[in-house]
């Protein structure tokens, strides 16, 4: 089930190794070439002649790549744009319908497919499409307070995206958001489709938070938060509410809910007259913030975990039978 917690979803990074990518020891820089003389007409070997060793077959770069790719097939354009991290499928369909997407210089049509090699532009900018023949990457980031989950901020505040591993030919898509002053677990993936499913209400993924408050939260207030309080954008309620200990200005609670509206947890406490002084997300669906992951650090899921995640959310594994790689920490 999507909300089932993973006990040990991550493994430590593989130790550095000086062995070559093929697993063999590196070849010495200078090796004596094999010498052999070609026989002359009398059958004798002429002196001083050397035979060059046979030229090695060219190595397929894809076998060395971190993500091996298989030949891509034509796919629906809105799906390609979504899994390339441009936006959700619905947003891409709206862009196509508005005539803001072109294929090889011509305006794209709703329902159109595109094969590898087509030149796709969105709002006049060339897009590097990501076909589903490549396993997406998924990372957990321990967001500190004081970072914004956006690439474009008029106030030029620090962004979470500057702390993430750099990508070539792709981009990180945030699974939901956390407020500027909220810390904790934040998911990112290179698949727009996977991000959309992780955020979609039909999967009913739980969000769990550790909350520190100023003042007391009466039993009556706790009951109101569980039964539901009225906010500006509609009613909201916690699925669970637990006292985590502490007193005075250091009193903590653990709460959970199944949606993620803007500043929802803070506004719910404000609705019962309590101020939140610190807020930290510790769980999102099946993912729990690792206790050893420090603020500002990233841990990446291994391929096996990503394959299981795709299966849980009804997505096809693009690389069946491939030997999984180990995850990396940053």
C-alpha positions as a Markdown table, in Angstrom:
| # | Residue | x | y | z |
|---|---|---|---|---|
| 1 | Unk | 0.0 | 0.0 | 0.0 |
| 2 | Unk | 1.3 | 3.5 | -0.8 |
| 3 | Unk | 1.2 | 4.7 | 2.9 |
| 4 | Unk | 3.0 | 1.6 | 4.2 |
| 5 | Unk | 6.3 | 2.7 | 5.9 |
| 6 | Unk | 9.5 | 1.3 | 4.5 |
| 7 | Unk | 11.7 | -0.1 | 7.3 |
| 8 | Unk | 15.0 | 0.3 | 5.6 |
| 9 | Unk | 14.5 | 1.9 | 2.2 |
| 10 | Unk | 18.0 | 3.3 | 1.9 |
| 11 | Unk | 21.5 | 1.8 | 1.9 |
| 12 | Unk | 24.8 | 3.7 | 2.6 |
| 13 | Unk | 26.7 | 4.9 | -0.4 |
| 14 | Unk | 29.1 | 2.4 | -2.0 |
| 15 | Unk | 32.7 | 2.9 | -1.0 |
| 16 | Unk | 35.1 | 4.4 | -3.6 |
| 17 | Unk | 37.0 | 2.0 | -5.7 |
| 18 | Unk | 39.9 | 2.4 | -8.0 |
| 19 | Unk | 38.9 | -0.6 | -10.2 |
| 20 | Unk | 37.7 | 0.2 | -13.6 |
| 21 | Unk | 34.0 | 0.2 | -14.6 |
| 22 | Unk | 34.4 | -3.2 | -16.1 |
| 23 | Unk | 35.5 | -4.7 | -12.7 |
| 24 | Unk | 39.1 | -5.4 | -14.0 |
| 25 | Unk | 42.2 | -3.7 | -12.7 |
| 26 | Unk | 43.3 | -0.6 | -14.7 |
| 27 | Unk | 45.6 | -1.4 | -17.6 |
| 28 | Unk | 49.2 | 0.0 | -17.2 |
| 29 | Unk | 49.8 | 3.1 | -19.2 |
| 30 | Unk | 52.7 | 1.6 | -21.2 |
| 31 | Unk | 52.7 | -2.0 | -22.1 |
| 32 | Unk | 55.2 | -3.6 | -24.5 |
| 33 | Unk | 53.5 | -4.3 | -27.8 |
| 34 | Unk | 53.4 | -7.9 | -28.9 |
| 35 | Unk | 56.2 | -8.4 | -31.5 |
| 36 | Unk | 55.9 | -10.8 | -34.3 |
| 37 | Unk | 57.5 | -10.9 | -37.7 |
| 38 | Unk | 55.6 | -11.6 | -40.8 |
| 39 | Unk | 57.3 | -14.4 | -42.9 |
| 40 | Unk | 59.0 | -13.4 | -46.1 |
| 41 | Unk | 58.8 | -15.4 | -49.3 |
| 42 | Unk | 61.2 | -18.0 | -48.0 |
| 43 | Unk | 59.3 | -18.5 | -44.8 |
| 44 | Unk | 61.8 | -16.6 | -42.6 |
| 45 | Unk | 60.8 | -14.0 | -40.2 |
| 46 | Unk | 62.2 | -10.5 | -41.0 |
| 47 | Unk | 63.8 | -8.7 | -38.1 |
| 48 | Unk | 62.5 | -5.5 | -36.6 |
| 49 | Unk | 58.9 | -5.9 | -37.7 |
| 50 | Unk | 56.1 | -5.5 | -35.1 |
| 51 | Unk | 52.5 | -6.6 | -35.4 |
| 52 | Unk | 50.0 | -4.2 | -33.9 |
| 53 | Unk | 47.6 | -5.7 | -31.4 |
| 54 | Unk | 44.0 | -6.1 | -32.7 |
| 55 | Unk | 41.9 | -3.0 | -32.2 |
| 56 | Unk | 39.3 | -3.3 | -29.4 |
| 57 | Unk | 35.7 | -3.1 | -30.4 |
| 58 | Unk | 34.1 | 0.2 | -29.5 |
| 59 | Unk | 32.4 | 0.4 | -26.2 |
| 60 | Unk | 28.8 | 1.3 | -26.2 |
| 61 | Unk | 28.6 | 4.5 | -24.1 |
| 62 | Unk | 25.2 | 3.5 | -22.8 |
| 63 | Unk | 26.7 | 0.5 | -21.0 |
| 64 | Unk | 28.8 | 2.9 | -19.0 |
| 65 | Unk | 26.0 | 5.4 | -18.4 |
| 66 | Unk | 24.4 | 5.6 | -15.0 |
| 67 | Unk | 21.0 | 5.1 | -16.5 |
| 68 | Unk | 21.1 | 2.7 | -19.5 |
| 69 | Unk | 18.5 | 3.5 | -22.2 |
| 70 | Unk | 16.7 | 1.4 | -24.6 |
| 71 | Unk | 15.3 | 2.6 | -28.0 |
| 72 | Unk | 12.4 | 4.9 | -27.3 |
| 73 | Unk | 9.0 | 4.6 | -28.9 |
| 74 | Unk | 6.6 | 7.3 | -29.8 |
| 75 | Unk | 4.6 | 8.5 | -26.8 |
| 76 | Unk | 1.8 | 11.0 | -26.2 |
| 77 | Unk | 3.2 | 14.5 | -26.2 |
| 78 | Unk | 1.5 | 15.6 | -23.0 |
| 79 | Unk | 2.8 | 12.5 | -21.2 |
| 80 | Unk | 6.3 | 13.2 | -22.5 |
| 81 | Unk | 6.2 | 16.8 | -21.3 |
| 82 | Unk | 4.9 | 15.7 | -17.9 |
| 83 | Unk | 7.5 | 13.1 | -17.3 |
| 84 | Unk | 10.2 | 15.5 | -18.4 |
| 85 | Unk | 9.3 | 17.7 | -15.4 |
| 86 | Unk | 7.6 | 20.6 | -17.2 |
| 87 | Unk | 4.3 | 20.1 | -15.3 |
| 88 | Unk | 1.4 | 17.8 | -14.8 |
| 89 | Unk | -0.4 | 16.0 | -17.6 |
| 90 | Unk | -3.4 | 18.2 | -17.3 |
| 91 | Unk | -1.3 | 21.4 | -17.4 |
| 92 | Unk | 0.5 | 20.0 | -20.5 |
| 93 | Unk | -2.8 | 19.3 | -22.2 |
| 94 | Unk | -3.8 | 22.9 | -21.6 |
| 95 | Unk | -0.6 | 24.2 | -23.0 |
| 96 | Unk | -1.0 | 22.1 | -26.1 |
| 97 | Unk | -4.7 | 23.2 | -26.5 |
| 98 | Unk | -3.5 | 26.8 | -26.2 |
| 99 | Unk | -1.1 | 26.4 | -29.1 |
| 100 | Unk | 2.0 | 27.0 | -27.0 |
| 101 | Unk | 3.7 | 23.7 | -27.9 |
| 102 | Unk | 5.3 | 23.0 | -31.3 |
| 103 | Unk | 6.7 | 19.9 | -32.8 |
| 104 | Unk | 9.4 | 20.4 | -35.5 |
| 105 | Unk | 8.2 | 23.9 | -36.0 |
| 106 | Unk | 4.5 | 23.1 | -36.3 |
| 107 | Unk | 1.8 | 23.7 | -33.7 |
| 108 | Unk | 1.1 | 20.5 | -31.7 |
| 109 | Unk | -2.4 | 19.0 | -31.6 |
| 110 | Unk | -4.2 | 17.5 | -28.6 |
| 111 | Unk | -3.5 | 13.8 | -28.4 |
| 112 | Unk | -0.4 | 14.0 | -30.7 |
| 113 | Unk | 2.5 | 11.6 | -30.2 |
| 114 | Unk | 6.2 | 12.3 | -30.7 |
| 115 | Unk | 9.1 | 9.9 | -31.3 |
| 116 | Unk | 12.7 | 10.4 | -30.2 |
| 117 | Unk | 14.4 | 13.0 | -32.4 |
| 118 | Unk | 11.5 | 15.3 | -32.7 |
| 119 | Unk | 12.2 | 19.0 | -31.9 |
| 120 | Unk | 9.7 | 20.0 | -29.2 |
| 121 | Unk | 9.4 | 23.6 | -28.0 |
| 122 | Unk | 7.2 | 25.0 | -25.2 |
| 123 | Unk | 6.6 | 28.8 | -25.3 |
| 124 | Unk | 9.4 | 29.0 | -27.9 |
| 125 | Unk | 12.0 | 27.2 | -25.7 |
| 126 | Unk | 13.5 | 23.9 | -26.8 |
| 127 | Unk | 12.6 | 21.0 | -24.4 |
| 128 | Unk | 14.8 | 18.0 | -23.8 |
| 129 | Unk | 12.2 | 15.3 | -23.7 |
| 130 | Unk | 12.6 | 12.3 | -21.3 |
| 131 | Unk | 11.0 | 9.1 | -22.7 |
| 132 | Unk | 9.8 | 6.4 | -20.4 |
| 133 | Unk | 12.6 | 4.1 | -21.4 |
| 134 | Unk | 14.7 | 5.4 | -18.5 |
| 135 | Unk | 14.2 | 4.7 | -14.8 |
| 136 | Unk | 13.4 | 7.9 | -12.9 |
| 137 | Unk | 15.5 | 9.1 | -10.0 |
| 138 | Unk | 13.9 | 9.8 | -6.6 |
| 139 | Unk | 15.6 | 11.5 | -3.7 |
| 140 | Unk | 14.7 | 12.6 | -0.1 |
| 141 | Unk | 16.0 | 16.0 | 0.9 |
| 142 | Unk | 16.0 | 17.2 | 4.5 |
| 143 | Unk | 14.9 | 20.7 | 4.0 |
| 144 | Unk | 16.2 | 23.2 | 6.6 |
| 145 | Unk | 14.2 | 26.3 | 7.6 |
| 146 | Unk | 14.9 | 29.4 | 5.5 |
| 147 | Unk | 14.7 | 27.8 | 2.0 |
| 148 | Unk | 11.9 | 28.3 | -0.5 |
| 149 | Unk | 10.6 | 25.5 | -2.7 |
| 150 | Unk | 10.7 | 27.5 | -6.0 |
| 151 | Unk | 13.1 | 28.3 | -8.8 |
| 152 | Unk | 11.7 | 31.8 | -9.2 |
| 153 | Unk | 11.5 | 34.0 | -6.1 |
| 154 | Unk | 11.0 | 37.8 | -6.5 |
| 155 | Unk | 12.7 | 38.2 | -3.1 |
| 156 | Unk | 15.7 | 36.1 | -4.1 |
| 157 | Unk | 15.6 | 33.9 | -1.0 |
| 158 | Unk | 17.7 | 30.7 | -0.9 |
| 159 | Unk | 16.1 | 27.9 | -2.9 |
| 160 | Unk | 16.1 | 24.1 | -2.2 |
| 161 | Unk | 17.0 | 23.5 | -5.8 |
| 162 | Unk | 20.6 | 24.9 | -5.3 |
| 163 | Unk | 21.2 | 22.1 | -2.7 |
| 164 | Unk | 20.2 | 19.2 | -5.0 |
| 165 | Unk | 22.4 | 17.0 | -7.1 |
| 166 | Unk | 23.0 | 18.5 | -10.6 |
| 167 | Unk | 21.3 | 16.8 | -13.5 |
| 168 | Unk | 22.2 | 16.7 | -17.2 |
| 169 | Unk | 19.2 | 16.7 | -19.6 |
| 170 | Unk | 16.6 | 16.6 | -16.9 |
| 171 | Unk | 15.3 | 18.5 | -13.9 |
| 172 | Unk | 14.1 | 17.8 | -10.4 |
| 173 | Unk | 10.4 | 18.0 | -9.7 |
| 174 | Unk | 9.3 | 18.7 | -6.2 |
| 175 | Unk | 6.6 | 16.4 | -4.7 |
| 176 | Unk | 4.5 | 19.1 | -2.9 |
| 177 | Unk | 6.0 | 22.0 | -1.0 |
| 178 | Unk | 7.1 | 23.0 | 2.4 |
| 179 | Unk | 6.8 | 26.6 | 3.8 |
| 180 | Unk | 9.8 | 28.8 | 4.0 |
| 181 | Unk | 9.9 | 28.3 | 7.8 |
| 182 | Unk | 9.1 | 24.6 | 7.7 |
| 183 | Unk | 11.7 | 21.9 | 7.7 |
| 184 | Unk | 11.8 | 18.2 | 7.2 |
| 185 | Unk | 11.2 | 15.6 | 4.5 |
| 186 | Unk | 10.8 | 16.8 | 0.9 |
| 187 | Unk | 10.7 | 14.4 | -2.1 |
| 188 | Unk | 12.0 | 15.1 | -5.5 |
| 189 | Unk | 12.0 | 13.0 | -8.7 |
| 190 | Unk | 12.9 | 13.4 | -12.3 |
| 191 | Unk | 9.5 | 12.0 | -13.4 |
| 192 | Unk | 6.7 | 14.5 | -13.7 |
| 193 | Unk | 4.2 | 11.7 | -13.9 |
| 194 | Unk | 5.5 | 10.0 | -10.7 |
| 195 | Unk | 5.4 | 13.4 | -8.9 |
| 196 | Unk | 1.8 | 13.9 | -10.0 |
| 197 | Unk | 0.8 | 10.5 | -8.7 |
| 198 | Unk | 2.5 | 11.1 | -5.4 |
| 199 | Unk | 0.5 | 14.3 | -5.0 |
| 200 | Unk | -2.8 | 13.2 | -6.4 |
| 201 | Unk | -5.6 | 13.1 | -3.8 |
| 202 | Unk | -6.9 | 9.7 | -5.0 |
| 203 | Unk | -3.8 | 8.0 | -3.5 |
| 204 | Unk | -4.6 | 9.5 | -0.1 |
| 205 | Unk | -1.0 | 9.7 | 1.1 |
| 206 | Unk | -0.5 | 10.7 | 4.7 |
| 207 | Unk | 1.6 | 13.6 | 5.8 |
| 208 | Unk | 3.0 | 13.5 | 9.3 |
| 209 | Unk | 4.5 | 16.5 | 11.2 |
| 210 | Unk | 6.3 | 17.2 | 14.4 |
| 211 | Unk | 4.9 | 20.4 | 15.8 |
| 212 | Unk | 6.2 | 22.6 | 18.6 |
| 213 | Unk | 3.7 | 25.1 | 20.0 |
| 214 | Unk | 3.6 | 28.1 | 22.3 |
| 215 | Unk | 1.1 | 27.7 | 25.1 |
| 216 | Unk | -1.2 | 24.8 | 26.1 |
| 217 | Unk | -3.5 | 22.8 | 23.7 |
| 218 | Unk | -6.5 | 21.9 | 25.8 |
| 219 | Unk | -8.3 | 18.6 | 25.3 |
| 220 | Unk | -11.2 | 20.5 | 23.9 |
| 221 | Unk | -8.9 | 22.1 | 21.3 |
| 222 | Unk | -7.4 | 18.7 | 20.4 |
| 223 | Unk | -10.8 | 17.3 | 19.9 |
| 224 | Unk | -11.8 | 20.2 | 17.6 |
| 225 | Unk | -8.7 | 19.6 | 15.5 |
| 226 | Unk | -9.5 | 15.9 | 15.1 |
| 227 | Unk | -13.2 | 16.6 | 14.3 |
| 228 | Unk | -12.4 | 19.5 | 12.0 |
| 229 | Unk | -12.0 | 23.3 | 12.1 |
| 230 | Unk | -13.1 | 25.8 | 9.5 |
| 231 | Unk | -10.4 | 27.6 | 7.5 |
| 232 | Unk | -10.7 | 30.3 | 4.9 |
| 233 | Unk | -10.4 | 27.7 | 2.1 |
| 234 | Unk | -12.7 | 25.1 | 3.7 |
| 235 | Unk | -12.8 | 22.7 | 6.6 |
| 236 | Unk | -9.7 | 20.8 | 7.7 |
| 237 | Unk | -9.0 | 18.1 | 10.3 |
| 238 | Unk | -6.1 | 16.0 | 11.6 |
| 239 | Unk | -6.2 | 12.2 | 11.1 |
| 240 | Unk | -4.1 | 11.7 | 14.3 |
| 241 | Unk | -3.0 | 13.9 | 17.2 |
| 242 | Unk | -0.5 | 12.7 | 19.7 |
| 243 | Unk | 1.3 | 14.5 | 22.6 |
| 244 | Unk | 5.0 | 14.0 | 22.1 |
| 245 | Unk | 6.1 | 15.5 | 25.4 |
| 246 | Unk | 7.8 | 18.7 | 26.7 |
| 247 | Unk | 6.3 | 21.6 | 28.5 |
| 248 | Unk | 6.2 | 25.4 | 28.3 |
| 249 | Unk | 7.7 | 26.8 | 25.1 |
| 250 | Unk | 9.1 | 23.3 | 24.2 |
| 251 | Unk | 5.9 | 21.3 | 24.0 |
| 252 | Unk | 5.8 | 18.9 | 20.9 |
| 253 | Unk | 2.9 | 17.1 | 19.2 |
| 254 | Unk | 2.8 | 14.6 | 16.3 |
| 255 | Unk | -0.1 | 15.2 | 13.9 |
| 256 | Unk | -1.0 | 13.7 | 10.5 |
| 257 | Unk | -3.4 | 14.6 | 7.7 |
| 258 | Unk | -4.1 | 13.5 | 4.2 |
| 259 | Unk | -3.8 | 16.7 | 2.3 |
| 260 | Unk | -1.3 | 19.5 | 1.9 |
| 261 | Unk | -2.9 | 23.0 | 1.6 |
| 262 | Unk | -0.8 | 26.1 | 2.0 |
| 263 | Unk | 0.2 | 26.6 | 5.7 |
| 264 | Unk | -2.6 | 24.2 | 6.6 |
| 265 | Unk | -1.1 | 22.8 | 9.9 |
| 266 | Unk | -0.2 | 26.3 | 11.2 |
| 267 | Unk | -3.6 | 27.7 | 10.3 |
| 268 | Unk | -5.3 | 24.8 | 12.0 |
| 269 | Unk | -3.5 | 25.5 | 15.3 |
| 270 | Unk | -4.2 | 29.2 | 14.9 |
| 271 | Unk | -7.9 | 28.4 | 14.5 |
| 272 | Unk | -7.9 | 27.0 | 18.2 |
| 273 | Unk | -5.8 | 29.9 | 19.5 |
| 274 | Unk | -2.4 | 28.2 | 19.5 |
| 275 | Unk | 0.8 | 29.5 | 17.8 |
| 276 | Unk | 3.2 | 27.0 | 16.1 |
| 277 | Unk | 6.8 | 27.9 | 16.8 |
| 278 | Unk | 8.4 | 25.1 | 14.9 |
| 279 | Unk | 7.1 | 22.7 | 12.2 |
| 280 | Unk | 8.9 | 19.7 | 10.7 |
| 281 | Unk | 7.5 | 17.1 | 8.3 |
| 282 | Unk | 8.7 | 13.6 | 9.3 |
| 283 | Unk | 6.7 | 11.4 | 6.9 |
| 284 | Unk | 5.1 | 11.5 | 3.4 |
| 285 | Unk | 3.2 | 8.4 | 2.4 |
| 286 | Unk | 5.6 | 5.4 | 2.6 |
| 287 | Unk | 8.6 | 7.6 | 3.2 |
| 288 | Unk | 9.9 | 8.4 | 6.6 |
| 289 | Unk | 12.7 | 11.0 | 7.2 |
| 290 | Unk | 15.8 | 9.0 | 8.0 |
| 291 | Unk | 17.1 | 9.8 | 11.5 |
| 292 | Unk | 20.7 | 10.1 | 10.3 |
| 293 | Unk | 19.9 | 12.5 | 7.4 |
| 294 | Unk | 21.1 | 15.9 | 8.5 |
| 295 | Unk | 19.5 | 19.2 | 7.4 |
| 296 | Unk | 20.5 | 20.2 | 3.9 |
| 297 | Unk | 21.5 | 16.6 | 2.9 |
| 298 | Unk | 20.1 | 14.3 | 0.3 |
| 299 | Unk | 19.7 | 10.5 | 0.1 |
| 300 | Unk | 18.7 | 8.8 | -3.1 |
| 301 | Unk | 16.5 | 5.7 | -3.5 |
| 302 | Unk | 18.1 | 2.6 | -5.1 |
| 303 | Unk | 16.8 | 1.3 | -8.3 |
| 304 | Unk | 15.0 | -1.6 | -6.6 |
| 305 | Unk | 13.1 | 0.9 | -4.3 |
| 306 | Unk | 12.2 | 3.0 | -7.4 |
| 307 | Unk | 10.9 | 0.0 | -9.2 |
| 308 | Unk | 8.8 | -1.0 | -6.3 |
| 309 | Unk | 7.5 | 2.6 | -6.0 |
| 310 | Unk | 6.5 | 2.6 | -9.7 |
| 311 | Unk | 4.7 | -0.7 | -9.2 |
| 312 | Unk | 2.8 | 0.6 | -6.1 |
| 313 | Unk | 1.5 | 3.6 | -8.1 |
| 314 | Unk | 0.6 | 1.6 | -11.2 |
| 315 | Unk | 3.5 | 2.8 | -13.4 |
| 316 | Unk | 5.4 | 0.5 | -15.7 |
| 317 | Unk | 9.0 | -0.4 | -15.0 |
| 318 | Unk | 10.9 | 0.9 | -18.0 |
| 319 | Unk | 14.0 | -1.3 | -17.4 |
| 320 | Unk | 12.8 | -4.8 | -16.4 |
| 321 | Unk | 15.5 | -7.3 | -15.6 |
| 322 | Unk | 18.2 | -4.7 | -15.1 |
| 323 | Unk | 20.7 | -5.3 | -12.3 |
| 324 | Unk | 19.9 | -2.6 | -9.6 |
| 325 | Unk | 22.6 | 0.0 | -8.7 |
| 326 | Unk | 23.3 | 1.2 | -5.2 |
| 327 | Unk | 21.8 | 4.5 | -4.0 |
| 328 | Unk | 24.0 | 7.5 | -3.4 |
| 329 | Unk | 24.1 | 9.9 | -0.5 |
| 330 | Unk | 25.1 | 13.6 | -0.8 |
